[in-house]
């Protein structure tokens, strides 16, 4: 099978999708199947899962999508068809491959080419990837639970991110999702997020988080940098008696209630504190990145905005965001 290689152009997206009526139906068994399906589909589609978190009624993904034409330059029909081998565990895919091999044996080149182009449409494409992921999970879920009908609430939501700070902030935001929900104090204690998986030795999750930090592989430096963004230097430790009968010394820091109050009053907080709150920019900001990146998107899509709007980039409130700006004005 032809290797994917390095595409000179990639786009990053934060994807969120919720269960219909936001019902809490995704237990450990469902999330484990979703995890396996996610990485299988990502390998087929040629996209990179940078960060991820599965909750009981929704999921977060940070996805890197290479440019399709650049990534597949020089591919033959057989190169595209061989991608289907990555989904050979599926009965339908085996049937499709069998049909294609029969056409090849008969010398039916037009039919083979049409099938190859159908595979190409499924590769290096965010919408196709998420649509197929959700559809396959829905089929499994409905069969497993003896139900019919729609599982997902709506079409997925996505935010375009510039490589660099925006991607790193979003990866941390995703890994902190169970902390914000009150499911754990530390993200490494929540099994269904990329940080916990990486700390547990999962190679794919380590590679994804390393990519968020612009590194080729997971190192102790990457682990330390990501953890510092997750926890910061001023994490509150209440002190008092410990579970093993000792006494812990209190360490000062903001509680979540204090952080919320500061944000409500317009305070600008360190990034590690802001990321422990629900930041709407990561789900509704449209585009996140430097002024040049956001303005560039605005200019390309100028016809989609009102005549009175003159620029794209908007300052993000609430925290010290460095050079990251948003396409939309939002309250944090």
C-alpha positions in Angstrom: 0.0 0.0 0.0 1.3 3.4 -0.9 2.4 5.4 2.2 0.6 8.6 2.9 3.8 10.7 3.1 3.9 14.3 4.3 1.3 16.7 2.9 2.6 20.3 2.5 -0.8 21.6 3.5 -3.0 20.5 6.4 -6.1 21.9 8.1 -7.0 21.4 11.8 -10.6 21.2 13.1 -12.2 20.8 16.5 -15.3 18.6 16.0 -18.2 18.2 18.5 -21.2 16.0 18.1 -24.0 15.1 20.6 -26.4 12.3 21.1 -30.0 13.1 20.3 -31.8 14.7 23.2 -28.4 14.7 24.9 -29.2 11.4 26.5 -26.5 9.8 28.6 -26.2 6.5 26.7 -22.5 6.0 26.0 -21.1 3.7 28.6 -17.7 2.1 28.7 -18.6 -0.6 26.2 -19.9 2.0 23.7 -16.9 4.3 24.2 -14.5 1.4 23.7 -16.1 0.5 20.4 -16.2 4.1 19.4 -12.4 4.4 20.2 -11.6 1.4 18.0 -13.8 2.6 15.2 -12.4 6.1 15.4 -8.8 5.1 14.8 -9.7 2.5 12.2 -11.6 5.2 10.2 -8.9 7.7 10.7 -6.3 5.3 9.3 -8.5 4.7 6.3 -9.4 8.3 5.7 -5.8 9.5 6.0 -6.5 12.0 8.8 -4.7 12.4 12.1 -6.5 12.3 15.5 -4.6 14.9 17.5 -6.8 14.9 20.6 -10.0 13.3 21.7 -12.5 12.9 24.5 -15.6 10.7 24.8 -18.3 11.7 27.2 -21.6 9.9 27.9 -23.6 12.0 25.5 -21.1 13.7 23.2 -17.6 13.5 21.9 -14.7 16.0 21.1 -12.1 15.4 18.3 -9.2 17.5 17.2 -8.5 16.3 13.6 -5.7 17.2 11.2 -6.8 16.8 7.6 -4.1 16.9 4.8 -4.9 18.5 1.5 -6.4 15.8 -0.6 -4.9 16.7 -4.0 -1.4 17.1 -2.5 -1.6 13.9 -0.4 -2.8 11.8 -3.3 -0.7 13.2 -6.1 0.5 10.4 -8.4 -1.8 7.8 -6.9 -3.1 5.1 -9.3 -6.5 3.5 -9.2 -4.9 0.6 -7.4 -3.5 2.9 -4.7 -7.0 4.1 -3.9 -8.5 0.6 -4.0 -5.9 -0.8 -1.6 -7.1 1.7 1.0 -10.2 -0.5 1.4 -8.0 -3.2 2.8 -7.8 -1.2 6.0 -11.6 -1.8 6.4 -11.4 -5.5 5.4 -13.1 -6.4 8.7 -16.4 -5.1 7.4 -18.6 -7.5 5.4 -19.7 -4.7 3.0 -16.2 -3.6 2.2 -15.1 -7.2 1.5 -18.0 -7.5 -0.9 -16.9 -4.3 -2.6 -13.4 -5.4 -2.9 -14.5 -8.8 -4.4 -16.6 -6.9 -7.0 -13.6 -4.7 -7.9 -11.2 -7.7 -8.2 -13.7 -9.3 -10.5 -13.8 -6.2 -12.7 -10.0 -6.2 -12.8 -10.0 -9.8 -13.8 -12.4 -9.0 -16.6 -10.4 -6.0 -17.8 -13.2 -3.6 -17.0 -11.0 -0.6 -16.5 -13.9 2.0 -16.5 -15.7 0.3 -13.6 -12.4 -0.1 -11.6 -11.7 3.6 -12.2 -15.1 4.6 -11.0 -14.7 2.6 -7.9 -11.3 4.1 -7.2 -12.7 7.6 -7.5 -15.5 6.7 -5.1 -12.8 5.7 -2.6 -11.0 9.0 -3.2 -14.1 10.9 -2.2 -13.9 9.3 1.2 -10.3 10.2 1.8 -8.7 13.4 3.3 -12.1 15.0 3.8 -13.5 16.0 7.2 -17.2 15.8 6.4 -16.8 12.4 4.8 -14.8 11.1 7.7 -17.1 12.3 10.5 -20.2 11.3 8.6 -18.9 7.7 8.0 -17.7 7.5 11.6 -21.0 8.5 13.1 -23.0 6.3 10.6 -21.1 3.2 11.4 -21.3 3.7 15.1 -25.0 4.3 14.9 -25.5 1.0 13.0 -23.5 -0.8 15.6 -25.3 1.0 18.5 -28.8 0.3 17.2 -28.0 -3.3 16.6 -26.4 -3.8 20.0 -29.3 -2.1 21.8 -32.1 -3.4 19.6 -33.3 0.1 18.6 -34.0 2.1 15.4 -33.7 5.7 14.4 -31.4 8.6 14.7 -28.7 8.5 17.4 -27.0 11.9 16.8 -28.6 15.2 17.6 -27.5 17.2 14.6 -24.8 17.6 12.0 -21.5 17.9 13.8 -20.1 21.3 14.7 -16.5 22.2 13.8 -14.1 25.1 14.3 -11.1 25.7 12.0 -7.8 26.1 13.9 -4.5 27.5 12.9 -1.5 25.2 13.6 0.4 26.4 16.7 -1.1 28.0 19.8 -4.7 27.5 18.7 -4.2 23.8 18.2 -2.4 23.4 21.5 -5.0 25.4 23.4 -7.8 23.3 21.8 -6.0 20.0 22.7 -5.8 21.0 26.3 -9.5 22.2 26.2 -10.5 18.8 25.0 -8.5 16.9 27.6 -10.0 19.0 30.3 -13.6 18.2 29.4 -14.1 15.6 32.1 -12.6 18.0 34.7 -15.1 20.7 33.7 -17.9 18.2 33.9 -16.9 17.2 37.5 -16.1 13.6 36.6 -12.5 13.8 37.9 -10.0 16.2 39.3 -7.2 15.3 36.9 -7.6 14.4 33.2 -5.2 11.4 33.5 -7.8 9.8 35.8 -10.4 9.8 33.0 -9.9 6.8 30.7 -11.7 8.2 27.7 -9.5 11.2 26.8 -6.2 11.5 24.8 -4.1 12.7 27.7 -5.0 9.7 29.9 -4.4 7.4 27.0 -1.1 9.0 26.2 0.0 8.8 29.8 -1.0 5.1 29.8 1.3 4.5 26.8 -1.1 4.6 23.9 1.2 5.2 20.8 -1.5 6.8 18.6 -2.6 9.3 21.3 1.0 10.1 22.1 1.7 10.8 18.4 -1.4 13.0 18.2 -0.5 15.2 21.2 3.1 15.4 20.0 1.7 16.8 16.8 -0.3 19.4 18.7 3.1 20.7 20.1 4.7 20.6 16.7 6.9 17.6 17.5 7.6 14.4 15.5 7.2 12.1 18.5 6.2 12.0 22.2 9.0 12.9 24.6 9.3 13.8 28.2 9.4 17.5 27.1 6.0 17.2 25.2 4.5 15.4 28.3 5.7 18.2 30.6 4.6 21.1 28.3 1.1 19.6 27.8 0.7 18.9 31.5 1.7 22.5 32.4 -1.0 23.8 30.1 -3.5 21.4 31.7 -2.6 22.2 35.3 -0.7 25.4 35.4 1.5 26.4 38.3 -1.2 27.7 40.6 -3.6 24.8 40.9 -5.5 24.9 44.1 -4.7 22.2 46.7 -7.0 22.4 49.8 -4.7 20.7 52.2 -5.8 18.9 55.4 -5.8 15.2 56.3 -4.9 12.8 53.5 -6.4 9.3 52.7 -3.3 7.7 54.2 -3.5 9.5 57.5 -1.0 12.2 56.8 -1.4 16.0 56.4 -1.1 17.8 53.1 0.0 21.4 53.0 -2.4 23.7 51.3 -1.3 25.3 48.0 -2.9 28.5 46.9 -4.8 28.9 43.6 -8.1 29.7 42.2 -11.1 27.5 42.7 -13.4 26.9 39.7 -16.0 29.2 41.3 -13.4 31.9 41.6 -12.4 31.5 38.0 -16.0 31.7 36.9 -16.5 34.9 38.9 -13.3 36.5 37.5 -14.5 35.7 33.9 -17.9 37.1 34.6 -16.3 40.3 35.9 -14.1 40.7 32.8 -10.9 39.4 34.4 -8.1 38.1 32.2 -6.7 34.9 33.6 -3.8 32.7 32.8 -4.6 30.2 30.1 -4.5 27.1 32.2 -7.3 28.5 34.4 -9.4 29.7 31.5 -9.3 26.3 29.9 -10.9 24.7 32.9 -14.1 26.6 32.1 -16.4 26.1 29.1 -14.9 28.3 26.5 -17.4 28.9 23.7 -14.7 29.9 21.2 -13.6 26.3 20.8 -17.1 25.2 19.7 -18.7 28.4 18.2 -15.7 30.6 17.3 -15.8 29.5 13.7 -12.1 30.1 13.1 -9.2 30.4 15.6 -5.7 31.5 14.9 -3.5 34.6 14.4 -4.9 37.8 13.0 -3.5 37.0 9.6 -5.0 33.5 9.6 -8.5 34.6 10.6 -8.4 37.7 8.3 -7.2 35.4 5.5 -10.2 33.1 5.9 -12.5 36.2 6.1 -11.2 37.5 2.8 -11.6 34.1 1.1 -15.2 33.9 2.3 -16.0 37.6 2.1 -19.3 37.0 0.3 -20.6 35.0 3.3 -20.5 38.1 5.5 -22.5 41.3 5.7 -21.3 44.4 3.7 -20.7 46.4 6.9 -18.1 43.9 8.2 -14.6 45.1 7.3 -12.4 42.6 9.0 -12.4 39.0 10.3 -10.3 38.7 13.4 -11.9 39.5 16.8 -10.1 39.6 20.1 -10.9 36.8 22.5 -11.9 37.7 26.0 -11.4 36.3 29.4 -7.8 35.1 29.3 -4.3 35.7 28.1 -4.6 34.1 24.6 -1.3 35.1 23.2 -1.7 35.8 19.5 -4.9 33.7 19.1 -8.0 35.5 17.8 -11.5 34.3 16.7 -13.8 34.9 13.7 -16.8 35.6 16.0 -17.4 37.9 18.9 -18.5 35.7 21.8 -18.8 35.8 25.6 -16.4 33.3 27.1 
